[in-house]
Amino acid sequence: ELLSSVTPNDTFTAWTLEVRRGITFSDGTPLDAAAVAAALNLQRLSPDNGELLKPLMLVTAPSEMTVVVAMATPWSTFPEVLTTKVGAIASLATMLGRSPVPIGTGPFVYEGNAFDGSLFLKRNPTYWKKGLPHLDAVRLVTIADANDRTSAVLDGTVDMVAIDQPRQISRIEQLPAGTSGVVVLDDRNAEKPKVSVAFNTGRPPFDRITARRAVAMATDRTAILTQVFDGQGVIARGIISDTSPWFSDHSSPARDLEGAKRQVADYVAETGQPVAAQMLVPPDVTLTRVATMLRMQLAEAGIDLTLIPVDPAMMVEATTTGQYQSALGVGFTAAHPDAYEPLFAGTPSEQPAVSINITRYVNPIVTKAFTDARSTRDVTRQVDDYRIIQEQMFVDVPMMFVVQQRQVILARPNVRDLTRWSTGTGATGLAQDAATVSLAQVWLS
């Protein structure tokens, strides 16, 4: 939205970004090419986005409103990256930690925090979209417990919440029609979080495909979806949701217990060892229940799974350094599969000390497919490239996908236009993206 145009050269190795005129930061300083270039350069150095932005070689601002991004390799899908948090431009003072409050170009500005942790935002009087925002202020409240969040919107304590806890979604849907006093917003076509198991393919037992296939075959996804998720969601079939235009179905997720036992027998014959592994489990009630069911299901196939509860920091450290065997987690919510390229990047036979490729899975066919998709803007060719990636992952099983969670927004009836917003050009936006909404165009009746 902050750019009026994004134009590549013929080989997608250079992009020219034209900054939209007439936009200022909330402190009155102008949004110009220097600010955008500085933001992109700092993003390249950040731990969160450094790997994703690795192709960026040089970012310059040759004129007041023009930014030129030079790439080391072709990247036709670079504009997709700019629609993520990479494209959220804060002021240089904010990014360098020199401002006591965040300074951006959005519809609201920081007003302060309350003792209960609530965050207050007030209307930005200099917001560049005329007539917006409609709201004078927004109060953001942290309610960690899903049951408490649901109750808060039901009793009118808050106007809107996001819910992904299965039992709370069922709680709302089981209320008699017209009695809940809330509206349920659910984008069934959006990419939703997928519960998955990452296998460390660089360490036993999951350095062998027989062990990985044994776990995948022994897993009863339908039982987990029904018993843990209360039927709220669908069986996950890979890194991409089956409603996505990029999706290609190569999976058969039905349980095959006898097939799993044969894979276990093959592993024992290959190594002389039983299939036994540890699984890291985050501190989440739903994921703990998933892990418990997995342990029982795998035991039926002769697989000994030990559950290791870990906090988020320990999970990140263990997986990025490769000091684990398997890990349960939730992710893969990107609208475009190009975002997953760093997760499977690397050089065969090399195991870096630290890598966001937590599975240590490197397949030259997958690497080439990601590269080919970045070398064209032909959507048909890109669909085929992503088909190859999904096919290879189905065959090699570096990860096992279990359930795609359902995410909904619960709102009071007087909260309007939660799924309606427009871009800077006036075109219709992407509506609701999972459980994310644009507050700029929300109003109260």
Kinemage of the C-alpha trace (Angstrom):
@kinemage 1
@onewidth
@group {chain A} dominant
@subgroup {mainchain}
@vectorlist {calphas} color= white
{ca glu a 1} P 0.000 0.000 0.000
{ca leu a 2} L 2.898 2.361 0.656
{ca leu a 3} L 4.194 1.849 -2.886
{ca ser a 4} L 2.549 3.163 -6.043
{ca ser a 5} L 4.374 0.650 -8.246
{ca val a 6} L 6.772 -2.309 -8.077
{ca thr a 7} L 8.575 -3.025 -11.356
{ca pro a 8} L 11.177 -5.714 -12.183
{ca asn a 9} L 13.844 -5.844 -14.850
{ca asp a 10} L 13.636 -8.586 -17.486
{ca thr a 11} L 15.479 -11.153 -15.353
{ca phe a 12} L 13.860 -10.315 -11.987
{ca thr a 13} L 17.281 -9.467 -10.555
{ca ala a 14} L 16.413 -5.814 -9.928
{ca trp a 15} L 13.214 -4.198 -8.721
{ca thr a 16} L 12.241 -0.527 -8.805
{ca leu a 17} L 9.919 0.555 -6.008
{ca glu a 18} L 8.086 3.866 -6.359
{ca val a 19} L 7.019 5.220 -2.972
{ca arg a 20} L 3.515 6.674 -2.838
{ca arg a 21} L 3.588 10.448 -2.445
{ca gly a 22} L 1.836 12.351 0.302
{ca ile a 23} L 2.388 9.886 3.146
{ca thr a 24} L 3.961 10.939 6.434
{ca phe a 25} L 4.937 9.108 9.583
{ca ser a 26} L 2.892 9.860 12.677
{ca asp a 27} L 5.620 12.242 13.903
{ca gly a 28} L 5.270 14.333 10.747
{ca thr a 29} L 8.398 13.170 8.912
{ca pro a 30} L 7.811 12.151 5.286
{ca leu a 31} L 7.776 8.598 4.018
{ca asp a 32} L 10.328 8.674 1.227
{ca ala a 33} L 12.752 6.393 -0.566
{ca ala a 34} L 15.443 6.845 2.068
{ca ala a 35} L 13.073 5.600 4.780
{ca val a 36} L 11.974 2.564 2.749
{ca ala a 37} L 15.550 1.676 1.778
{ca ala a 38} L 16.703 1.969 5.390
{ca ala a 39} L 13.863 -0.282 6.537
{ca leu a 40} L 14.666 -2.971 3.965
{ca asn a 41} L 18.369 -2.852 4.780
{ca leu a 42} L 17.668 -3.252 8.495
{ca gln a 43} L 15.240 -6.100 7.767
{ca arg a 44} L 18.059 -7.891 5.931
{ca leu a 45} L 20.081 -7.853 9.149
{ca ser a 46} L 17.283 -9.033 11.433
{ca pro a 47} L 17.193 -12.612 12.764
{ca asp a 48} L 13.535 -12.897 11.752
{ca asn a 49} L 13.883 -11.969 8.090
{ca gly a 50} L 17.574 -12.346 7.308
{ca glu a 51} L 17.262 -15.754 5.634
{ca leu a 52} L 14.158 -14.791 3.669
{ca leu a 53} L 15.844 -11.635 2.349
{ca lys a 54} L 19.147 -13.348 1.582
{ca pro a 55} L 18.795 -12.723 -2.195
{ca leu a 56} L 18.851 -8.952 -1.603
{ca met a 57} L 22.316 -7.730 -2.542
{ca leu a 58} L 21.941 -3.945 -2.533
{ca val a 59} L 19.129 -1.542 -1.626
{ca thr a 60} L 19.563 2.082 -2.695
{ca ala a 61} L 17.499 5.256 -2.986
{ca pro a 62} L 18.656 6.989 -6.205
{ca ser a 63} L 15.949 9.654 -5.952
{ca glu a 64} L 13.521 11.073 -3.420
{ca met a 65} L 10.713 8.563 -4.074
{ca thr a 66} L 12.511 5.717 -5.876
{ca val a 67} L 14.091 2.638 -4.305
{ca val a 68} L 16.112 0.133 -6.332
{ca val a 69} L 16.602 -3.378 -4.973
{ca ala a 70} L 19.354 -5.456 -6.589
{ca met a 71} L 19.169 -9.234 -6.219
{ca ala a 72} L 21.916 -11.841 -6.248
{ca thr a 73} L 19.504 -14.258 -7.941
{ca pro a 74} L 16.178 -13.876 -9.780
{ca trp a 75} L 13.210 -13.308 -7.488
{ca ser a 76} L 9.987 -12.877 -9.433
{ca thr a 77} L 7.883 -13.324 -6.313
{ca phe a 78} L 9.574 -10.514 -4.371
{ca pro a 79} L 6.369 -8.383 -4.333
{ca glu a 80} L 4.683 -11.172 -2.368
{ca val a 81} L 7.268 -10.675 0.378
{ca leu a 82} L 6.408 -6.987 0.567
{ca thr a 83} L 2.838 -7.904 1.581
{ca thr a 84} L 4.176 -9.554 4.757
{ca lys a 85} L 5.683 -7.873 7.823
{ca val a 86} L 8.717 -7.065 5.657
{ca gly a 87} L 6.590 -4.387 4.018
{ca ala a 88} L 5.616 -2.758 7.326
{ca ile a 89} L 7.744 0.393 7.357
{ca ala a 90} L 8.496 2.030 10.694
{ca ser a 91} L 10.453 5.236 11.088
{ca leu a 92} L 14.225 4.992 11.298
{ca ala a 93} L 14.111 6.267 14.888
{ca thr a 94} L 11.796 3.396 15.812
{ca met a 95} L 13.862 0.737 14.057
{ca leu a 96} L 17.058 1.933 15.721
{ca gly a 97} L 15.416 2.108 19.147
{ca arg a 98} L 15.795 5.864 19.404
{ca ser a 99} L 12.117 6.647 19.896
{ca pro a 100} L 10.302 5.936 23.181
{ca val a 101} L 7.112 5.173 21.215
{ca pro a 102} L 6.572 3.353 17.899
{ca ile a 103} L 6.278 5.645 14.882
{ca gly a 104} L 4.644 4.398 11.680
{ca thr a 105} L 2.310 5.399 8.855
{ca gly a 106} L -0.771 3.460 9.976
{ca pro a 107} L -4.300 4.561 10.873
{ca phe a 108} L -3.635 4.610 14.622
{ca val a 109} L -0.856 5.928 16.831
{ca tyr a 110} L 0.423 4.683 20.167
{ca glu a 111} L -1.260 6.328 23.152
{ca gly a 112} L 0.104 4.289 26.042
{ca asn a 113} L -0.254 1.206 28.230
{ca ala a 114} L -2.491 0.613 31.240
{ca phe a 115} L -1.454 -1.171 34.420
{ca asp a 116} L -3.351 -4.286 33.285
{ca gly a 117} L -1.210 -4.501 30.150
{ca ser a 118} L -3.824 -3.047 27.810
{ca leu a 119} L -2.471 -1.105 24.850
{ca phe a 120} L -4.218 2.091 23.799
{ca leu a 121} L -4.193 3.421 20.233
{ca lys a 122} L -5.774 6.659 19.062
{ca arg a 123} L -6.798 7.866 15.629
{ca asn a 124} L -3.935 9.146 13.483
{ca pro a 125} L -5.098 12.609 12.348
{ca thr a 126} L -2.563 12.616 9.505
{ca tyr a 127} L -3.417 9.164 8.115
{ca trp a 128} L -3.044 9.308 4.360
{ca lys a 129} L -6.293 7.512 3.420
{ca lys a 130} L -8.948 10.206 3.457
{ca gly a 131} L -11.874 9.557 5.790
{ca leu a 132} L -10.103 6.778 7.669
{ca pro a 133} L -9.966 5.434 10.266
{ca his a 134} L -13.577 5.530 11.428
{ca leu a 135} L -12.787 4.698 15.045
{ca asp a 136} L -11.463 7.343 17.427
{ca ala a 137} L -9.511 4.840 19.498
{ca val a 138} L -8.756 1.149 19.981
{ca arg a 139} L -7.920 -0.681 23.199
{ca leu a 140} L -6.024 -3.949 22.803
{ca val a 141} L -6.426 -6.339 25.726
{ca thr a 142} L -4.370 -9.468 26.351
{ca ile a 143} L -6.505 -12.424 27.455
{ca ala a 144} L -4.354 -15.527 27.323
{ca asp a 145} L -7.009 -18.105 28.186
{ca ala a 146} L -9.280 -19.007 25.244
{ca asn a 147} L -12.267 -19.671 27.514
{ca asp a 148} L -11.887 -16.231 29.090
{ca arg a 149} L -11.555 -14.598 25.652
{ca thr a 150} L -14.750 -16.242 24.457
{ca ser a 151} L -16.608 -15.240 27.615
{ca ala a 152} L -15.347 -11.662 27.290
{ca val a 153} L -16.915 -11.183 23.865
{ca leu a 154} L -20.093 -13.028 24.874
{ca asp a 155} L -20.695 -10.764 27.864
{ca gly a 156} L -19.688 -7.608 26.002
{ca thr a 157} L -16.509 -6.901 27.956
{ca val a 158} L -14.679 -6.691 24.620
{ca asp a 159} L -15.943 -6.135 21.080
{ca met a 160} L -13.827 -8.652 19.205
{ca val a 161} L -11.512 -11.606 19.821
{ca ala a 162} L -9.615 -14.187 17.792
{ca ile a 163} L -10.161 -17.838 18.719
{ca asp a 164} L -8.447 -21.021 17.536
{ca gln a 165} L -9.113 -23.232 20.556
{ca pro a 166} L -11.384 -26.006 19.196
{ca arg a 167} L -13.639 -26.392 22.217
{ca gln a 168} L -14.346 -22.667 22.348
{ca ile a 169} L -15.350 -22.612 18.680
{ca ser a 170} L -17.680 -25.544 19.356
{ca arg a 171} L -18.994 -23.724 22.427
{ca ile a 172} L -20.104 -20.803 20.274
{ca glu a 173} L -21.585 -22.969 17.544
{ca gln a 174} L -23.571 -25.048 20.031
{ca leu a 175} L -25.413 -22.035 21.415
{ca pro a 176} L -29.044 -21.785 20.242
{ca ala a 177} L -29.377 -19.764 17.050
{ca gly a 178} L -29.618 -16.048 17.688
{ca thr a 179} L -28.743 -16.257 21.381
{ca ser a 180} L -24.967 -15.813 21.367
{ca gly a 181} L -24.998 -12.117 20.568
{ca val a 182} L -21.809 -12.480 18.510
{ca val a 183} L -20.943 -12.799 14.847
{ca val a 184} L -18.569 -15.591 13.784
{ca leu a 185} L -16.229 -14.658 10.934
{ca asp a 186} L -14.359 -17.530 9.332
{ca asp a 187} L -12.430 -17.399 6.065
{ca arg a 188} L -12.430 -21.051 5.017
{ca asn a 189} L -10.204 -20.311 1.995
{ca ala a 190} L -7.391 -18.631 3.930
{ca glu a 191} L -4.161 -20.354 4.865
{ca lys a 192} L -4.603 -21.574 8.421
{ca pro a 193} L -2.053 -22.857 10.965
{ca lys a 194} L -1.087 -26.473 10.485
{ca val a 195} L -0.140 -28.777 13.336
{ca ser a 196} L 2.918 -30.684 12.194
{ca val a 197} L 5.834 -32.783 13.351
{ca ala a 198} L 9.314 -31.808 12.165
{ca phe a 199} L 11.799 -34.664 11.850
{ca asn a 200} L 15.512 -33.992 12.244
{ca thr a 201} L 16.711 -35.828 9.145
{ca gly a 202} L 20.321 -35.343 10.237
{ca arg a 203} L 20.086 -37.510 13.373
{ca pro a 204} L 18.851 -41.038 14.175
{ca pro a 205} L 16.266 -42.373 14.011
{ca phe a 206} L 14.787 -39.923 11.518
{ca asp a 207} L 17.856 -39.808 9.318
{ca arg a 208} L 16.269 -42.918 7.803
{ca ile a 209} L 13.122 -42.651 5.737
{ca thr a 210} L 11.791 -45.907 7.156
{ca ala a 211} L 11.452 -44.305 10.600
{ca arg a 212} L 9.785 -41.179 9.197
{ca arg a 213} L 7.359 -43.205 7.113
{ca ala a 214} L 6.578 -45.454 10.076
{ca val a 215} L 5.476 -42.456 12.150
{ca ala a 216} L 3.410 -41.019 9.287
{ca met a 217} L 1.669 -44.331 8.615
{ca ala a 218} L 0.965 -45.021 12.294
{ca thr a 219} L -0.668 -41.627 12.852
{ca asp a 220} L -4.455 -41.565 12.893
{ca arg a 221} L -5.159 -37.983 11.855
{ca thr a 222} L -8.911 -38.513 11.781
{ca ala a 223} L -8.928 -39.596 15.423
{ca ile a 224} L -6.815 -36.581 16.419
{ca leu a 225} L -9.086 -34.208 14.482
{ca thr a 226} L -12.165 -35.684 16.128
{ca gln a 227} L -10.954 -36.202 19.679
{ca val a 228} L -8.521 -33.316 20.174
{ca phe a 229} L -9.904 -30.691 17.796
{ca asp a 230} L -13.574 -31.543 18.276
{ca gly a 231} L -13.869 -31.744 14.493
{ca gln a 232} L -12.900 -28.063 14.189
{ca gly a 233} L -10.529 -28.011 11.238
{ca val a 234} L -9.497 -30.404 8.504
{ca ile a 235} L -6.784 -32.984 8.008
{ca ala a 236} L -3.596 -31.235 6.867
{ca arg a 237} L -2.109 -32.582 3.646
{ca gly a 238} L 1.123 -30.622 3.438
{ca ile a 239} L 2.701 -27.188 3.601
{ca ile a 240} L -0.151 -25.670 1.566
{ca ser a 241} L -3.868 -25.712 2.379
{ca asp a 242} L -6.032 -27.695 -0.001
{ca thr a 243} L -8.121 -24.581 -0.773
{ca ser a 244} L -5.057 -22.769 -2.144
{ca pro a 245} L -4.490 -22.420 -5.905
{ca trp a 246} L -0.921 -23.611 -5.220
{ca phe a 247} L -2.075 -26.883 -3.637
{ca ser a 248} L -1.283 -30.241 -5.219
{ca asp a 249} L -2.574 -33.363 -3.478
{ca his a 250} L -0.072 -36.213 -3.245
{ca ser a 251} L -1.028 -37.440 0.181
{ca ser a 252} L -3.122 -40.296 1.465
{ca pro a 253} L -3.420 -39.435 5.171
{ca ala a 254} L -5.493 -42.487 6.176
{ca arg a 255} L -3.827 -44.561 8.857
{ca asp a 256} L -1.982 -47.712 7.741
{ca leu a 257} L -0.984 -49.493 10.931
{ca glu a 258} L 0.231 -52.663 9.220
{ca gly a 259} L 2.284 -50.592 6.802
{ca ala a 260} L 3.785 -48.735 9.763
{ca lys a 261} L 4.757 -52.026 11.393
{ca arg a 262} L 6.510 -53.108 8.190
{ca gln a 263} L 8.468 -49.845 8.114
{ca val a 264} L 9.467 -50.398 11.744
{ca ala a 265} L 10.647 -53.911 10.883
{ca asp a 266} L 12.674 -52.528 7.967
{ca tyr a 267} L 14.293 -49.947 10.258
{ca val a 268} L 15.219 -52.614 12.803
{ca ala a 269} L 16.701 -54.745 10.015
{ca glu a 270} L 18.724 -51.769 8.711
{ca thr a 271} L 20.081 -50.556 12.037
{ca gly a 272} L 19.649 -53.306 14.592
{ca gln a 273} L 17.912 -50.716 16.781
{ca pro a 274} L 14.248 -50.165 17.705
{ca val a 275} L 12.451 -47.042 16.516
{ca ala a 276} L 12.635 -44.826 19.593
{ca ala a 277} L 12.667 -41.035 19.652
{ca gln a 278} L 11.996 -37.931 21.692
{ca met a 279} L 9.485 -35.283 20.661
{ca leu a 280} L 9.680 -31.673 21.836
{ca val a 281} L 6.239 -30.361 22.828
{ca pro a 282} L 5.403 -26.644 23.335
{ca pro a 283} L 3.446 -25.465 26.411
{ca asp a 284} L 0.018 -25.574 24.795
{ca val a 285} L -2.979 -27.563 26.034
{ca thr a 286} L -4.156 -28.610 22.578
{ca leu a 287} L -0.688 -29.597 21.372
{ca thr a 288} L -0.087 -31.565 24.561
{ca arg a 289} L -3.220 -33.575 23.832
{ca val a 290} L -2.035 -34.124 20.246
{ca ala a 291} L 1.335 -35.347 21.513
{ca thr a 292} L -0.291 -37.721 23.982
{ca met a 293} L -2.444 -39.263 21.261
{ca leu a 294} L 0.554 -39.569 18.957
{ca arg a 295} L 2.523 -41.409 21.622
{ca met a 296} L -0.298 -43.928 22.082
{ca gln a 297} L -0.891 -44.374 18.346
{ca leu a 298} L 2.799 -44.894 17.566
{ca ala a 299} L 3.141 -47.424 20.376
{ca glu a 300} L 0.671 -49.644 18.513
{ca ala a 301} L 3.182 -49.802 15.653
{ca gly a 302} L 6.130 -50.547 17.932
{ca ile a 303} L 7.460 -46.983 18.042
{ca asp a 304} L 8.606 -45.662 21.423
{ca leu a 305} L 7.949 -41.917 21.611
{ca thr a 306} L 9.069 -39.895 24.635
{ca leu a 307} L 7.446 -36.483 25.087
{ca ile a 308} L 9.698 -33.614 26.207
{ca pro a 309} L 7.857 -30.425 27.294
{ca val a 310} L 9.872 -27.313 26.385
{ca asp a 311} L 9.301 -23.581 26.570
{ca pro a 312} L 9.287 -21.528 23.338
{ca ala a 313} L 12.865 -20.270 23.746
{ca met a 314} L 14.194 -23.769 24.297
{ca met a 315} L 12.202 -25.023 21.295
{ca val a 316} L 13.793 -22.426 19.019
{ca glu a 317} L 17.298 -23.106 20.309
{ca ala a 318} L 16.993 -26.889 20.036
{ca thr a 319} L 15.464 -26.942 16.558
{ca thr a 320} L 17.668 -24.286 14.937
{ca thr a 321} L 20.825 -25.940 16.281
{ca gly a 322} L 19.646 -29.426 15.337
{ca gln a 323} L 19.767 -30.684 18.929
{ca tyr a 324} L 16.542 -32.656 18.786
{ca gln a 325} L 14.946 -35.682 17.114
{ca ser a 326} L 11.393 -34.520 16.449
{ca ala a 327} L 9.331 -31.477 17.371
{ca leu a 328} L 5.619 -30.750 17.433
{ca gly a 329} L 4.570 -27.302 16.316
{ca val a 330} L 2.104 -25.078 14.493
{ca gly a 331} L 2.834 -22.983 11.416
{ca phe a 332} L 2.803 -22.737 7.617
{ca thr a 333} L 0.324 -19.883 7.286
{ca ala a 334} L 1.928 -17.937 4.414
{ca ala a 335} L -0.426 -16.930 1.601
{ca his a 336} L 2.317 -17.656 -0.946
{ca pro a 337} L 4.574 -20.755 -0.802
{ca asp a 338} L 7.657 -18.753 -1.812
{ca ala a 339} L 7.939 -17.793 1.864
{ca tyr a 340} L 8.902 -21.396 2.671
{ca glu a 341} L 12.037 -21.425 0.510
{ca pro a 342} L 14.435 -20.700 3.428
{ca leu a 343} L 12.896 -23.544 5.445
{ca phe a 344} L 14.241 -26.124 3.001
{ca ala a 345} L 17.387 -24.379 1.766
{ca gly a 346} L 20.924 -25.632 2.154
{ca thr a 347} L 23.685 -27.696 0.612
{ca pro a 348} L 23.493 -31.512 0.576
{ca ser a 349} L 25.777 -33.214 3.113
{ca glu a 350} L 26.321 -29.942 4.983
{ca gln a 351} L 24.814 -29.411 8.425
{ca pro a 352} L 25.247 -25.763 9.515
{ca ala a 353} L 25.516 -25.134 13.234
{ca val a 354} L 22.441 -22.893 13.168
{ca ser a 355} L 19.727 -22.988 10.513
{ca ile a 356} L 16.034 -22.206 10.163
{ca asn a 357} L 15.909 -25.348 8.026
{ca ile a 358} L 15.135 -27.227 11.214
{ca thr a 359} L 14.552 -30.572 9.473
{ca arg a 360} L 18.021 -30.401 7.846
{ca tyr a 361} L 16.219 -31.688 4.749
{ca val a 362} L 17.959 -30.624 1.548
{ca asn a 363} L 16.706 -32.019 -1.754
{ca pro a 364} L 18.236 -30.642 -4.989
{ca ile a 365} L 14.913 -31.186 -6.762
{ca val a 366} L 13.121 -29.044 -4.174
{ca thr a 367} L 15.850 -26.400 -4.305
{ca lys a 368} L 15.587 -26.226 -8.109
{ca ala a 369} L 11.795 -25.993 -8.015
{ca phe a 370} L 11.897 -23.022 -5.632
{ca thr a 371} L 14.557 -21.400 -7.838
{ca asp a 372} L 12.536 -22.019 -11.004
{ca ala a 373} L 9.404 -20.526 -9.431
{ca arg a 374} L 11.401 -17.382 -8.663
{ca ser a 375} L 12.592 -17.141 -12.258
{ca thr a 376} L 9.193 -16.647 -13.888
{ca arg a 377} L 5.921 -14.791 -13.466
{ca asp a 378} L 4.056 -17.475 -15.384
{ca val a 379} L 1.594 -18.734 -12.784
{ca thr a 380} L 1.084 -22.022 -14.632
{ca arg a 381} L 4.792 -22.770 -14.419
{ca gln a 382} L 4.900 -21.728 -10.772
{ca val a 383} L 1.995 -24.040 -9.932
{ca asp a 384} L 3.967 -26.894 -11.477
{ca asp a 385} L 7.103 -25.940 -9.535
{ca tyr a 386} L 5.202 -25.963 -6.249
{ca arg a 387} L 3.606 -29.273 -7.263
{ca ile a 388} L 7.096 -30.758 -7.528
{ca ile a 389} L 7.988 -29.453 -4.063
{ca gln a 390} L 4.865 -30.933 -2.499
{ca glu a 391} L 5.438 -34.229 -4.307
{ca gln a 392} L 9.015 -34.523 -3.064
{ca met a 393} L 7.995 -33.732 0.505
{ca phe a 394} L 5.281 -36.391 0.349
{ca val a 395} L 7.847 -38.963 -0.776
{ca asp a 396} L 10.657 -37.985 1.622
{ca val a 397} L 8.548 -37.060 4.697
{ca pro a 398} L 10.820 -34.437 6.327
{ca met a 399} L 7.683 -33.278 8.118
{ca met a 400} L 4.386 -34.881 8.983
{ca phe a 401} L 1.292 -32.700 8.766
{ca val a 402} L -1.594 -33.611 11.036
{ca val a 403} L -4.439 -31.087 11.310
{ca gln a 404} L -5.139 -27.678 9.850
{ca gln a 405} L -6.584 -25.615 12.669
{ca arg a 406} L -9.663 -23.486 12.346
{ca gln a 407} L -9.307 -19.808 13.265
{ca val a 408} L -12.297 -17.535 13.706
{ca ile a 409} L -13.032 -13.988 14.765
{ca leu a 410} L -15.852 -13.436 17.238
{ca ala a 411} L -17.326 -9.945 17.197
{ca arg a 412} L -20.237 -8.089 18.703
{ca pro a 413} L -23.009 -7.376 16.146
{ca asn a 414} L -22.293 -3.638 16.158
{ca val a 415} L -18.734 -4.125 14.867
{ca arg a 416} L -18.930 -3.532 11.111
{ca asp a 417} L -16.730 -4.037 8.039
{ca leu a 418} L -14.258 -6.436 9.625
{ca thr a 419} L -13.736 -8.184 6.299
{ca arg a 420} L -13.926 -5.192 3.995
{ca trp a 421} L -11.001 -2.996 3.134
{ca ser a 422} L -9.328 -1.464 0.097
{ca thr a 423} L -5.745 -0.973 -1.011
{ca gly a 424} L -4.012 2.324 -1.606
{ca thr a 425} L -5.183 2.274 -5.223
{ca gly a 426} L -8.797 1.792 -4.174
{ca ala a 427} L -8.860 -1.848 -5.258
{ca thr a 428} L -10.544 -4.431 -3.049
{ca gly a 429} L -8.191 -5.952 -0.487
{ca leu a 430} L -7.785 -9.585 0.480
{ca ala a 431} L -10.717 -9.492 2.930
{ca gln a 432} L -10.110 -11.492 6.094
{ca asp a 433} L -6.686 -13.133 6.160
{ca ala a 434} L -6.971 -15.960 8.676
{ca ala a 435} L -7.633 -14.139 11.980
{ca thr a 436} L -6.153 -10.818 10.847
{ca val a 437} L -8.306 -7.803 10.052
{ca ser a 438} L -7.726 -4.217 8.972
{ca leu a 439} L -8.909 -1.911 11.743
{ca ala a 440} L -8.757 1.186 9.539
{ca gln a 441} L -12.184 0.588 8.021
{ca val a 442} L -13.916 -0.930 11.061
{ca trp a 443} L -16.755 1.114 12.531
{ca leu a 444} L -19.355 0.724 15.281
{ca ser a 445} L -23.076 0.984 14.644
